Amino acid sequence: MTRPETRLVLTSATLLFTELLLIRWIPAQLVYVGFFNNFVLIASFLGIGVGILLSRRRPDIGPWVGSIPLLALVALVFSNQLNAWIPVQRGGEVFLGFSEGRQVEVDVAVLGGVVLLVTAAMAGFALPLGPLLASMPPLRAYSFDILGSIAGVAGFAALSALDTPPLVWFALLAALLLVQTERRRPTLATALGFAALGAVIGLAVLDQVRGDLYSPYYRITVYTPENGAQAIAVNGIPHQAMWPVAQRNPTMEPYYDEVYKLLPGKRFDRALIIGAGSGTDTAVALSHDVGSVRAVEIDPEIQRIGVARHPDQPYADPRVAVTIDDGRNFLRRTTDRFDLVIFAQTDSLTLVTTTANLRLESFLFTEEAFAAARDHLAPGGVFVLYNYYREQWLVDRYSRMLDDVFGRPPLIRSFPGHAVASVVIASGQPVAAIDPAPSGWSRPSAATVAAAPRPTTDDWPLPYLRDPGVKPQYVVALTLLLVFALVLVAGSARYARVPAGSFSLHFFVLGAAFLLLETRSLVTFSLLFGTTWYVNALVIAAILASVLLAIAVQFRWRAPRAFSYAGLFGTLALAFLLPPAALLVDPPALRYLLASAIAFAPIFFANLVFTGSFRETREADAAFASNILGAMCGGVLEYAALVIGYQDLVLVVAALYVLAWLFARIRWLADRALAT
């Protein structure tokens, strides 16, 4: 394999594939990393940038060297793998899915080791990238880089669709590295690299023996605890139990029956259960003579486990229809109305995107989502939430939101023995008519509703964060990460003898701005089409395709800089004035066209800006490294959405592009002065 274009495509595909692999695999073993998900992304960007810098000094080293730190990373993760309840501390952020009074206690040393080793592995895999970028005209190099990135995204998306285990992922990574190996006499370093890669696959084989299943969202373990029920753990955390309804202990999970007890004479002809999981909620509904059930579940593997293993076989009942979809997206698509709508323990243990801090259910717990559920109630219908909510402020928040949406505070049933854990919240016409509240139920007072934390919205879909802000542990971790990055980049540049003038502030800021723009697009499409893995993959692929389109335009017609910036700021203004909620129109085809135009037009013009500058650069590798390192900082800036929301990120993006224009202008004036 001698053609540099082929090698560049393979190198870029390897980098994107490995990045997605690590972002998916590490949180499945270390659940708390899932709540620092973009730390892996940031470390990947940092590693790629450092690899490009180091390749200036050692262009002869192949990508297999990255398998040595990869082996150390895999060993670190497996040795600290979580497969039990986790002791944690209480605070202003809730991590559902854990035992009462417990949240995630982050092992700082392990998290730091993960960041360090991800950076080292990605730097090793990125070593061929710098020389390849410098070996051909910049735009030509960039186009092949993007083609490789699209191939990496498509490859990993295909493996996710097939529910393949990590053994297959690591085997494909090994194949990609083998294809890139030059046919030359092997060195000791080469032998060590491939031995490490073999050890990684060996560890993956040993892990596979355990029999864990991998859905597009979780590592799933089916087990039988001491109580004899079939149970499901996700990412090592107990998640669902499959009890026969007739044998279920009502003191263990008392919330399932409460709505039927609250309205004993009411007939529910049609029920919608969002978060149906392995089927227990559906089985309970059928046991109370509900006429028909629409069971919506986002994870196909968990639903299949329910089909195969639930002792009551609820999914085999002809009264049950199953939909595998994001719950909010189902509410948007369906025209049906229901007598009972249940949000059934719809909490997740994972973030769904590589950038935005979105969990699978983020857009299900906003005022707009509650309004959508209300609008799908038949006359006299009831809306119910239940879960182990952990914190009273979370119950108060939902009460306030339901008061806003339904015009009256809900009825709440708490179970003191569960320490504000097991809670049922009910709203709707029949519930509003119950006065006074029956025994065991209560309505929050007007003062409680008024003092509750601010409602969550589609612009700030962060229900488990009590107040807008970045928690201190994130601030400390991000600060340490930036210091580490600064020291590492400075040291790498010095080792590689990279001239100080090679670093480009213009490309650095472009990288930060584009990462935020990508984040905003992912959030928009998650809201409009569902917070699912395939929507995420399709959006990333579409973003990369828009990059290719911008490159093609620059090849055929050199877009003037003024035109590119004017188009960029114009489309950013349009995106700001038309928030995603304004695009919730039907039919879906029209919604897709509008969303694509609003979301991808700024990306297209942003890439016209980038490709216009990249075409003129004299040091493509240094410019690309500066851009990648800027994207790393964009991953840090993304936490601003926890304070300002995702719509106002457009203003941050616009400010960064103004700064990029200023840096380009300063550089142009300096070059002109030198020329004269």
C-alpha positions in Angstrom: 0.0 0.0 0.0 1.9 3.0 -1.3 -0.7 5.6 -2.4 -0.9 8.3 0.3 -4.5 9.0 -0.5 -5.4 5.4 0.5 -3.3 5.6 3.6 -4.9 8.9 4.6 -8.4 7.4 4.3 -7.4 4.4 6.4 -5.7 6.5 9.0 -8.7 8.8 9.4 -11.1 5.9 9.5 -9.0 4.3 12.2 -9.0 7.4 14.3 -12.8 8.0 14.1 -13.5 4.4 14.6 -11.3 4.2 17.7 -12.7 7.4 19.1 -16.3 6.1 18.9 -15.2 2.7 20.2 -13.6 4.2 23.3 -16.5 6.6 23.9 -18.9 3.7 23.7 -16.8 1.0 25.5 -15.2 2.8 28.5 -18.5 4.1 30.1 -20.0 0.6 29.7 -17.3 -0.7 32.1 -16.8 2.4 34.3 -20.2 3.8 34.6 -19.1 7.1 36.1 -17.1 7.9 33.0 -20.4 8.1 31.3 -21.1 11.3 33.1 -17.8 12.7 32.0 -18.4 11.4 28.5 -16.8 14.2 26.6 -13.6 13.8 28.6 -12.9 10.8 26.4 -13.7 13.0 23.3 -11.5 15.8 24.6 -8.6 13.3 25.3 -9.1 11.9 21.8 -8.8 15.4 20.2 -5.8 16.1 22.4 -4.1 12.8 21.4 -4.6 13.4 17.6 -3.2 16.9 17.9 -0.2 15.7 19.8 0.3 12.8 17.4 0.5 15.2 14.5 3.0 17.3 16.3 5.2 14.4 17.2 5.2 13.0 13.7 7.3 16.0 12.6 10.2 14.5 14.6 9.4 10.8 14.0 7.6 10.4 10.7 8.8 6.8 10.4 6.8 5.3 13.3 3.6 3.5 12.3 0.2 3.7 14.0 0.6 0.3 15.7 2.6 2.1 18.5 -0.8 3.3 19.8 -1.7 -0.3 20.7 0.8 -0.2 23.6 -1.1 2.5 25.6 -4.3 0.9 24.4 -3.4 -2.3 26.2 -2.6 -0.3 29.3 -6.0 1.4 29.0 -7.9 -1.8 28.5 -6.1 -3.4 31.5 -6.9 -0.3 33.7 -10.6 -0.4 32.7 -11.0 -4.1 33.2 -9.2 -4.0 36.6 -11.6 -1.3 37.8 -14.7 -2.6 36.1 -17.9 -1.9 38.0 -20.3 -4.7 38.6 -22.0 -3.8 41.9 -23.7 -1.1 43.8 -21.5 2.0 44.2 -21.1 4.1 47.3 -21.5 7.8 46.5 -22.2 11.2 48.0 -25.3 13.3 47.8 -25.4 16.7 46.1 -27.1 19.0 43.6 -27.0 16.4 40.8 -28.9 13.1 40.6 -27.6 9.9 39.0 -30.6 7.7 38.9 -30.3 3.9 38.9 -28.3 3.6 42.1 -29.3 2.4 45.5 -31.0 4.8 47.9 -28.9 7.7 49.0 -26.1 6.8 46.6 -24.7 8.5 43.6 -21.6 8.0 41.6 -18.3 8.3 43.5 -15.8 9.0 40.8 -12.4 7.4 41.2 -10.3 10.4 40.3 -7.1 8.3 39.8 -8.8 6.0 37.4 -10.5 8.8 35.5 -7.1 10.6 35.2 -5.5 7.4 34.0 -8.2 6.9 31.4 -7.7 10.5 30.1 -3.9 10.0 30.0 -4.0 6.6 28.2 -6.7 7.6 25.7 -4.6 10.6 24.8 -1.5 8.4 24.4 -3.3 5.7 22.3 -4.9 8.3 20.0 -1.5 10.1 19.6 0.1 6.8 18.5 -2.7 6.0 16.0 -2.4 9.6 14.7 1.3 9.5 14.0 0.9 8.9 10.3 -1.6 11.7 9.9 0.8 14.7 9.9 3.1 13.4 7.1 0.1 12.3 5.0 -1.5 15.8 5.4 1.7 17.4 4.3 2.2 15.1 1.3 -0.5 16.6 -0.9 -2.3 19.9 -1.5 -4.2 20.9 1.7 -7.7 20.7 0.3 -7.0 17.3 -1.4 -5.7 16.0 1.9 -8.6 17.3 3.8 -11.1 15.7 1.5 -9.5 12.3 1.9 -9.4 12.8 5.7 -13.2 13.5 5.7 -13.8 10.4 3.5 -12.0 8.3 6.0 -13.9 9.9 8.9 -17.2 9.0 7.2 -16.0 5.4 6.7 -15.1 5.2 10.4 -18.5 6.5 11.5 -20.3 4.2 9.1 -18.3 1.2 10.2 -19.0 1.7 13.9 -22.7 2.5 13.2 -23.0 -0.8 11.4 -21.5 -2.7 14.3 -23.9 -1.0 16.7 -26.9 -1.9 14.5 -25.8 -5.5 14.6 -25.4 -5.6 18.4 -21.9 -6.7 18.2 -19.7 -7.1 21.3 -16.4 -5.3 22.0 -14.4 -8.3 20.8 -15.6 -7.5 17.2 -14.8 -3.8 17.7 -11.2 -4.5 18.8 -10.7 -7.1 16.1 -11.8 -4.6 13.4 -9.4 -2.1 14.9 -6.6 -4.6 14.7 -7.5 -5.3 11.0 -7.4 -1.6 10.2 -3.9 -1.3 11.8 -2.7 -4.4 10.0 -3.8 -3.0 6.6 -1.8 0.2 7.3 1.4 -1.7 8.1 4.2 -1.1 5.6 5.9 -4.2 4.2 9.3 -3.8 5.7 11.5 -5.6 8.1 9.8 -5.7 11.5 11.4 -3.8 14.3 11.3 -4.5 18.0 8.8 -1.6 18.4 6.6 -3.1 15.7 6.6 -6.5 17.5 5.8 -4.9 20.8 2.9 -3.0 19.2 1.3 -6.0 17.7 1.9 -8.1 20.8 0.0 -5.4 22.7 -2.8 -5.5 20.2 -3.0 -9.3 20.5 -3.2 -8.9 24.3 -6.1 -6.4 23.9 -8.0 -8.9 21.8 -7.2 -11.6 24.3 -8.6 -9.5 27.1 -11.7 -8.9 25.0 -12.1 -12.7 24.5 -11.9 -13.3 28.3 -14.5 -10.6 28.9 -16.8 -12.0 26.3 -16.8 -15.4 28.1 -18.9 -13.7 30.8 -21.8 -13.5 28.3 -22.6 -9.8 28.6 -24.8 -8.5 25.8 -24.2 -5.1 24.1 -27.1 -3.0 23.0 -26.5 0.3 21.2 -26.6 2.0 24.6 -25.5 -0.5 27.4 -23.4 -3.4 28.5 -26.3 -5.7 29.6 -25.9 -8.5 32.2 -28.8 -10.9 32.9 -28.5 -12.5 36.3 -30.6 -14.1 39.1 -30.2 -12.5 42.5 -30.9 -14.2 45.8 -34.6 -13.3 45.7 -35.0 -15.5 42.6 -36.2 -12.9 40.2 -34.7 -12.6 36.8 -32.8 -9.3 36.8 -31.0 -7.0 34.3 -27.9 -4.9 35.1 -26.7 -2.3 32.7 -23.1 -1.1 32.7 -22.7 -3.1 35.9 -25.6 -1.5 37.8 -28.8 -3.3 38.7 -31.5 -1.8 36.5 -34.6 -3.9 36.1 -36.2 -7.0 37.7 -38.7 -9.4 36.1 -41.1 -10.6 38.7 -44.3 -12.6 38.1 -47.0 -10.1 38.9 -48.8 -12.7 41.1 -45.7 -13.2 43.3 -44.4 -9.7 43.3 -43.7 -8.2 46.8 -45.5 -4.8 46.8 -43.1 -3.5 49.4 -40.1 -3.8 47.1 -41.5 -1.8 44.2 -44.8 -0.3 45.4 -45.4 2.2 42.7 -46.7 0.0 39.9 -50.2 -0.4 41.2 -50.8 3.0 42.8 -52.7 4.7 39.9 -55.1 1.7 39.7 -55.7 1.9 43.5 -56.2 5.7 43.2 -59.0 5.3 40.7 -60.4 1.9 41.4 -63.6 2.4 39.4 -61.9 3.7 36.2 -61.6 1.6 33.1 -58.4 2.2 31.1 -59.1 1.0 27.6 -55.9 2.3 26.1 -52.6 2.8 27.9 -49.2 4.1 26.7 -46.1 3.0 28.6 -43.0 4.8 27.8 -39.9 3.1 29.1 -41.6 -0.4 29.0 -38.2 -2.1 29.4 -38.4 -5.8 30.0 -42.1 -5.8 30.5 -43.0 -5.6 34.2 -45.0 -2.3 33.8 -46.9 -3.8 30.9 -47.6 -7.0 32.9 -49.0 -5.0 35.8 -51.2 -3.0 33.5 -52.6 -6.2 31.9 -53.3 -7.6 35.4 -55.5 -4.6 36.0 -57.6 -5.3 32.9 -56.2 -2.5 30.8 -57.8 -2.9 27.4 -54.6 -2.5 25.2 -51.1 -1.3 25.8 -48.7 0.5 23.5 -45.3 -0.4 25.0 -42.5 2.0 23.9 -38.9 1.1 24.7 -35.7 2.7 23.3 -33.3 -0.3 23.9 -34.1 -3.2 21.5 -31.9 -5.7 23.5 -33.7 -5.0 26.8 -37.0 -5.5 25.1 -35.9 -8.7 23.5 -34.7 -10.0 26.9 -38.3 -9.3 28.2 -39.8 -11.2 25.3 -37.6 -14.2 26.1 -37.4 -14.2 29.9 -40.2 -12.3 31.6 -42.2 -15.0 33.5 -45.6 -13.4 32.6 -44.7 -13.1 28.9 -46.5 -9.7 28.6 -45.1 -9.0 25.1 -46.8 -12.2 23.8 -50.2 -10.9 24.9 -52.3 -9.8 21.8 -53.4 -6.7 23.7 -49.8 -5.4 23.6 -48.2 -3.5 20.7 -44.4 -2.8 20.9 -42.6 0.2 19.4 -38.8 0.5 19.6 -38.3 4.3 19.7 -37.4 7.3 21.7 -40.4 8.2 23.8 -40.5 11.9 22.9 -40.2 11.0 19.2 -43.1 8.6 19.6 -45.3 11.3 21.2 -44.5 13.5 18.3 -45.3 10.9 15.6 -48.4 9.3 17.0 -52.0 10.6 16.6 -53.5 8.2 19.1 -55.0 9.2 22.4 -54.8 7.2 25.6 -56.7 6.8 28.8 -53.4 6.3 30.7 -49.9 7.6 29.9 -47.1 6.3 32.1 -43.5 7.4 32.1 -42.2 4.2 33.7 -38.8 4.6 35.4 -37.4 6.2 32.2 -34.0 6.9 33.6 -30.8 6.0 31.9 -27.2 5.5 33.0 -25.5 6.9 29.9 -25.1 9.9 27.8 -26.1 9.4 24.2 -23.8 11.8 22.3 -20.1 12.4 22.3 -20.5 16.1 22.9 -23.8 17.4 24.3 -24.6 16.4 27.9 -27.7 14.6 26.9 -29.0 11.4 28.5 -31.4 9.1 26.6 -34.4 10.6 28.5 -33.3 14.3 28.6 -36.0 15.5 26.2 -38.7 13.4 28.0 -38.6 15.4 31.2 -39.2 18.9 29.9 -42.3 21.0 30.1 -42.8 20.6 26.4 -42.7 16.8 26.8 -45.2 16.9 29.6 -47.5 19.0 27.4 -47.1 16.5 24.6 -48.2 13.7 27.0 -51.2 15.8 28.1 -52.2 16.4 24.5 -52.3 12.7 23.9 -54.7 12.0 26.8 -58.2 11.1 25.9 -61.0 12.9 27.8 -60.7 11.8 31.4 -57.1 10.5 30.8 -54.4 10.2 33.5 -50.7 11.0 33.2 -48.4 9.2 35.7 -44.7 9.3 36.5 -43.0 7.0 38.9 -39.4 6.2 39.9 -36.9 6.2 42.7 -36.3 9.9 42.6 -33.7 10.1 45.3 -34.0 13.8 46.1 -37.1 15.8 47.2 -36.1 18.8 45.0 -36.5 16.6 41.9 -40.1 15.6 43.0 -40.7 19.4 43.6 -39.4 20.3 40.2 -41.7 17.8 38.4 -44.6 18.9 40.6 -44.0 22.5 39.5 -43.8 21.5 35.8 -47.0 19.5 36.0 -48.7 22.4 37.8 -47.7 24.6 34.8 -48.8 22.1 32.2 -52.1 20.8 33.7 -53.1 24.0 35.6 -53.2 22.2 39.0 -50.6 20.6 41.3 -50.5 16.8 40.9 -51.2 14.2 43.5 -48.1 12.6 44.9 -47.7 9.3 46.7 -44.4 8.8 48.5 -43.2 5.8 50.4 -41.2 6.9 53.6 -39.5 3.6 54.0 -37.8 4.3 50.7 -36.5 7.7 51.8 -38.1 9.8 49.1 -37.1 7.1 46.6 -40.3 5.5 45.5 -42.7 8.2 44.3 -45.8 8.3 42.1 -46.8 11.6 40.6 -50.3 11.7 38.9 -52.0 14.4 36.9 -55.0 14.7 34.6 -58.8 15.4 34.7 -59.8 12.6 37.1 -56.9 13.3 39.4 -57.7 17.0 39.6 -61.2 16.2 40.6 -60.1 14.2 43.7 -60.4 16.6 46.7 -59.3 16.2 49.4 -56.3 14.0 48.6 -56.9 10.3 49.7 -54.9 8.7 52.4 -51.2 8.3 51.5 -51.5 10.9 48.8 -50.9 14.7 49.0 -50.8 17.8 46.8 -47.7 20.1 47.1 -48.6 23.5 48.5 -48.5 26.6 46.5 -45.4 27.7 48.4 -43.7 24.3 47.6 -44.4 24.7 43.9 -43.2 28.3 43.9 -39.9 27.4 45.6 -39.2 24.4 43.4 -36.1 24.5 41.1 -36.7 26.0 37.7 -38.5 23.8 35.2 -36.5 22.0 32.6 -37.2 22.9 28.9 -36.2 21.8 25.5 -33.5 24.5 25.6 -32.3 23.4 29.0 -33.1 19.6 29.1 -31.2 18.8 32.3 -33.7 17.5 34.8 -31.2 16.0 37.2 -29.2 19.2 37.6 -30.8 21.2 40.4 -29.7 24.7 39.3 -28.0 26.0 36.2 -24.2 25.8 36.6 -21.2 23.6 36.3 -20.6 21.5 39.4 -17.3 22.0 41.2 -16.0 18.5 40.4 -16.4 19.3 36.7 -14.7 22.7 37.1 -11.7 21.1 38.9 -11.5 18.2 36.4 -11.7 20.5 33.4 -9.1 22.8 34.8 -6.7 19.9 35.4 -7.4 18.6 31.9 -6.6 22.0 30.3 -3.4 22.3 32.4 -2.4 18.8 31.3 -3.1 19.6 27.7 -1.1 22.8 27.8 1.9 21.0 29.3 1.7 18.1 26.9 1.3 20.2 23.8 4.1 22.5 24.8 6.4 19.5 25.6 5.5 17.7 22.3 6.0 20.9 20.3 9.4 21.4 21.9 10.4 17.7 21.4 9.3 17.9 17.7 11.1 21.2 17.2 7.9 22.8 15.9 8.5 26.6 15.4 6.3 28.7 17.6 4.9 30.5 14.6 3.5 27.2 13.2 0.7 27.2 15.8 -2.3 29.0 14.4 -4.8 30.9 16.7 -7.1 31.2 13.7 -7.4 27.5 13.1 -7.5 26.9 16.9 -10.6 29.1 17.3 -12.2 27.6 14.2 -11.8 24.2 15.8 -13.5 25.3 19.1 -16.3 27.1 17.2 -17.0 24.1 15.0 -17.2 21.6 17.9 -19.9 23.8 19.5 -21.7 24.1 16.2 -21.6 20.3 15.9 -23.0 20.0 19.4 -25.9 22.4 18.7 -26.8 20.4 15.5 -26.8 17.1 17.5 -29.0 18.6 20.2 -31.4 19.9 17.5 -31.8 16.6 15.7 -32.1 14.7 19.0 -35.1 16.9 19.9 -36.7 16.7 16.5 -36.1 13.0 15.6 -35.3 11.2 18.8 -32.3 10.9 21.2 -31.2 7.6 19.7 -27.8 6.2 18.6 -28.8 6.1 14.9 -29.9 9.7 14.8 -26.6 10.7 16.4 -24.7 8.6 13.8 -26.7 10.0 10.9 -26.1 13.6 12.1 -22.4 13.1 12.4 -22.3 11.6 8.9 -24.4 14.5 7.5 -22.0 17.0 9.1 -19.0 15.3 7.5 -20.9 15.2 4.2 -21.5 19.0 4.4 -17.7 19.3 4.9 -17.1 17.4 1.7 -19.6 19.7 -0.1 -17.8 22.7 1.1 -14.5 21.2 -0.1 -16.1 20.6 -3.5 -17.3 24.2 -3.7 -13.8 25.5 -2.9 -12.3 23.2 -5.6 -14.7 24.4 -8.3 -15.1 28.0 -7.2 -12.9 29.8 -4.8 -15.5 31.3 -2.5 -14.5 34.8 -1.4 -13.7 35.1 2.2 -16.4 37.9 2.6 -19.0 35.6 1.1 -18.2 32.7 3.4 -18.3 34.8 6.6 -21.4 36.6 5.4 -23.2 33.3 4.8 -22.0 32.0 8.1 -23.2 34.9 10.2 -26.4 35.1 8.3 -27.2 31.4 8.9 -26.2 31.6 12.5 -28.6 34.5 13.0 -31.3 32.4 11.4 -30.5 29.5 13.7 -30.7 31.7 16.7 -34.0 33.3 15.7 -35.6 30.0 14.8 -35.0 27.7 17.8 -35.6 23.9 17.4 -39.1 24.1 18.9 -40.1 26.3 15.9 -39.2 23.4 13.6 -41.6 20.9 15.2 -43.8 20.8 12.2 -45.5 18.0 10.3 -45.1 16.0 8.1 -41.8 14.6 9.2 -40.3 15.1 5.7 -40.9 18.8 5.9 -39.5 18.9 9.4 -36.4 17.1 8.2 -35.9 19.6 5.3 -36.3 22.6 7.6 -34.1 21.2 10.3 -31.4 20.3 7.7 -31.5 23.8 6.2 -31.3 25.5 9.6 -28.8 23.2 11.3 -26.5 22.3 8.4 -26.3 25.7 6.6 -24.1 27.2 9.3 -21.9 24.1 9.1 -21.6 24.4 5.4 -20.5 28.0 5.5 -18.2 27.3 8.5 -16.5 24.8 6.4 -16.2 27.3 3.5 -14.4 29.5 6.0 -12.2 26.6 7.1 -11.4 25.2 3.7 -10.7 28.7 2.3 -8.1 29.3 5.0 -6.8 25.7 4.9 -6.3 25.9 1.1 -3.9 28.8 1.6 -1.9 27.4 4.5 1.7 26.6 4.0 1.8 24.1 6.9 -1.2 21.8 6.6 -0.2 19.5 9.4 0.4 22.4 11.9 -2.9 24.0 10.9 -4.8 20.8 11.3 -3.2 20.1 14.7 -4.1 23.6 15.8 -7.7 23.0 14.6 -7.9 19.6 16.5 -6.6 21.2 19.7 -9.1 24.0 19.3 -11.9 21.3 19.1 -10.6 20.0 22.4 -11.2 23.4 24.0 -14.6 23.5 22.3 -15.4 20.3 24.2 -14.6 22.2 27.4 -16.7 25.3 26.4 -19.7 22.9 25.7 -20.2 22.8 29.5 -21.5 26.4 29.2 -24.8 25.0 28.0 -25.3 23.8 31.6 -25.6 27.5 32.5 -27.0 29.2 29.4 -28.9 26.4 27.6 -28.3 25.1 24.1 -29.9 27.9 22.1 -27.5 30.6 23.4 -24.6 28.4 22.3 -25.2 30.0 18.9 -24.1 33.3 20.4 -20.9 31.7 21.7 -20.3 30.2 18.3 -20.8 33.5 16.6 -18.4 35.2 19.0 -15.7 32.6 18.3 -16.1 33.0 14.5 -15.7 36.8 15.0 -12.5 36.1 16.9 -11.3 33.7 14.1 -11.9 36.4 11.5 -9.9 38.9 13.6 -7.0 36.4 13.9 -7.1 35.8 10.1 -7.2 39.5 9.5 -4.2 40.1 11.8 -2.2 37.3 10.1 -3.1 38.7 6.6 -2.0 42.2 7.6 1.3 40.8 9.0 2.0 38.8 5.9 1.3 41.8 3.7 3.6 44.0 5.8 6.4 41.4 5.4 5.8 41.2 1.7 6.2 45.0 1.3 
